[in-house]
Amino acid sequence: MNLANIVSEIDQEIARLQQAKAILSGGSARKGPGRPRGAASKPDSIQPKAKARRRISAAGRAKIAAAQKARWAKLKKAQKPEAGK
């Protein structure tokens, strides 16, 4: 036998062993793209929970508003032409 035939026979034996392993372990012999079968029927406890939305307090909102108003005032002051000179 030449080397190519030996490699071919080894590949065939590996394929047979993988099929036997898949049958014994309960999985399919071929895995394809996409969602696995039965994935949509998992109980709710396994499904990931949605993250709770973060809310800003009234005090935090007031701080942000005051800071933004200060930025606007600074910008307006910088843009104002000097009339007296």
C-alpha positions as a Markdown table, in Angstrom:
| # | Residue | x | y | z |
|---|---|---|---|---|
| 1 | Met | 0.0 | 0.0 | 0.0 |
| 2 | Asn | 1.2 | 3.5 | -0.7 |
| 3 | Leu | 1.0 | 6.4 | 1.7 |
| 4 | Ala | -2.0 | 8.0 | 0.1 |
| 5 | Asn | -4.1 | 4.9 | 0.6 |
| 6 | Ile | -3.1 | 4.5 | 4.2 |
| 7 | Val | -4.0 | 8.2 | 4.9 |
| 8 | Ser | -7.3 | 7.7 | 3.2 |
| 9 | Glu | -8.2 | 4.6 | 5.2 |
| 10 | Ile | -7.2 | 6.4 | 8.5 |
| 11 | Asp | -9.5 | 9.3 | 7.5 |
| 12 | Gln | -12.4 | 6.8 | 6.8 |
| 13 | Glu | -11.8 | 5.1 | 10.2 |
| 14 | Ile | -11.8 | 8.5 | 12.0 |
| 15 | Ala | -15.1 | 9.4 | 10.3 |
| 16 | Arg | -16.7 | 6.1 | 11.4 |
| 17 | Leu | -15.4 | 6.5 | 15.0 |
| 18 | Gln | -16.8 | 10.1 | 15.1 |
| 19 | Gln | -20.2 | 8.8 | 13.9 |
| 20 | Ala | -20.2 | 6.1 | 16.5 |
| 21 | Lys | -19.3 | 8.6 | 19.3 |
| 22 | Ala | -22.1 | 10.9 | 18.1 |
| 23 | Ile | -24.6 | 8.1 | 18.2 |
| 24 | Leu | -23.5 | 7.0 | 21.7 |
| 25 | Ser | -23.5 | 10.5 | 23.1 |
| 26 | Gly | -26.9 | 11.3 | 21.7 |
| 27 | Gly | -25.7 | 14.1 | 19.3 |
| 28 | Ser | -26.0 | 14.2 | 15.6 |
| 29 | Ala | -23.1 | 13.1 | 13.4 |
| 30 | Arg | -23.0 | 16.4 | 11.5 |
| 31 | Lys | -23.1 | 19.9 | 13.0 |
| 32 | Gly | -24.4 | 22.6 | 10.8 |
| 33 | Pro | -24.9 | 26.4 | 11.1 |
| 34 | Gly | -27.8 | 27.8 | 13.0 |
| 35 | Arg | -29.5 | 27.3 | 16.3 |
| 36 | Pro | -29.4 | 23.8 | 17.8 |
| 37 | Arg | -32.6 | 21.8 | 17.9 |
| 38 | Gly | -34.6 | 22.4 | 21.0 |
| 39 | Ala | -32.8 | 25.6 | 21.9 |
| 40 | Ala | -36.0 | 27.7 | 21.8 |
| 41 | Ser | -37.8 | 25.4 | 24.2 |
| 42 | Lys | -35.6 | 26.0 | 27.2 |
| 43 | Pro | -37.2 | 26.9 | 30.5 |
| 44 | Asp | -37.4 | 30.6 | 31.4 |
| 45 | Ser | -34.9 | 30.1 | 34.3 |
| 46 | Ile | -32.2 | 29.3 | 31.7 |
| 47 | Gln | -33.0 | 32.3 | 29.4 |
| 48 | Pro | -30.8 | 35.4 | 30.2 |
| 49 | Lys | -32.6 | 38.1 | 32.1 |
| 50 | Ala | -32.9 | 41.6 | 30.6 |
| 51 | Lys | -30.7 | 44.2 | 32.3 |
| 52 | Ala | -32.4 | 46.6 | 34.5 |
| 53 | Arg | -32.4 | 50.1 | 33.0 |
| 54 | Arg | -30.5 | 52.7 | 35.0 |
| 55 | Arg | -32.5 | 55.8 | 36.0 |
| 56 | Ile | -31.1 | 59.2 | 36.9 |
| 57 | Ser | -32.3 | 60.9 | 40.1 |
| 58 | Ala | -33.9 | 64.3 | 40.0 |
| 59 | Ala | -30.9 | 65.8 | 41.8 |
| 60 | Gly | -28.6 | 64.3 | 39.2 |
| 61 | Arg | -30.7 | 65.7 | 36.4 |
| 62 | Ala | -30.7 | 69.1 | 38.0 |
| 63 | Lys | -26.9 | 69.0 | 38.2 |
| 64 | Ile | -26.5 | 68.1 | 34.6 |
| 65 | Ala | -29.0 | 70.9 | 33.6 |
| 66 | Ala | -27.0 | 73.5 | 35.6 |
| 67 | Ala | -23.7 | 72.4 | 34.1 |
| 68 | Gln | -25.1 | 72.6 | 30.6 |
| 69 | Lys | -26.6 | 76.1 | 31.2 |
| 70 | Ala | -23.2 | 77.2 | 32.5 |
| 71 | Arg | -21.6 | 75.8 | 29.3 |
| 72 | Trp | -24.1 | 77.7 | 27.1 |
| 73 | Ala | -23.5 | 80.9 | 29.1 |
| 74 | Lys | -19.7 | 80.6 | 28.7 |
| 75 | Leu | -20.2 | 80.0 | 24.9 |
| 76 | Lys | -22.5 | 83.0 | 24.5 |
| 77 | Lys | -20.0 | 85.2 | 26.5 |
| 78 | Ala | -17.2 | 84.1 | 24.2 |
| 79 | Gln | -19.2 | 84.9 | 21.1 |
| 80 | Lys | -20.4 | 88.3 | 22.2 |
| 81 | Pro | -18.6 | 91.1 | 20.3 |
| 82 | Glu | -17.2 | 93.9 | 22.5 |
| 83 | Ala | -19.4 | 96.9 | 21.7 |
| 84 | Gly | -17.7 | 99.6 | 23.9 |
| 85 | Lys | -14.2 | 99.5 | 22.5 |
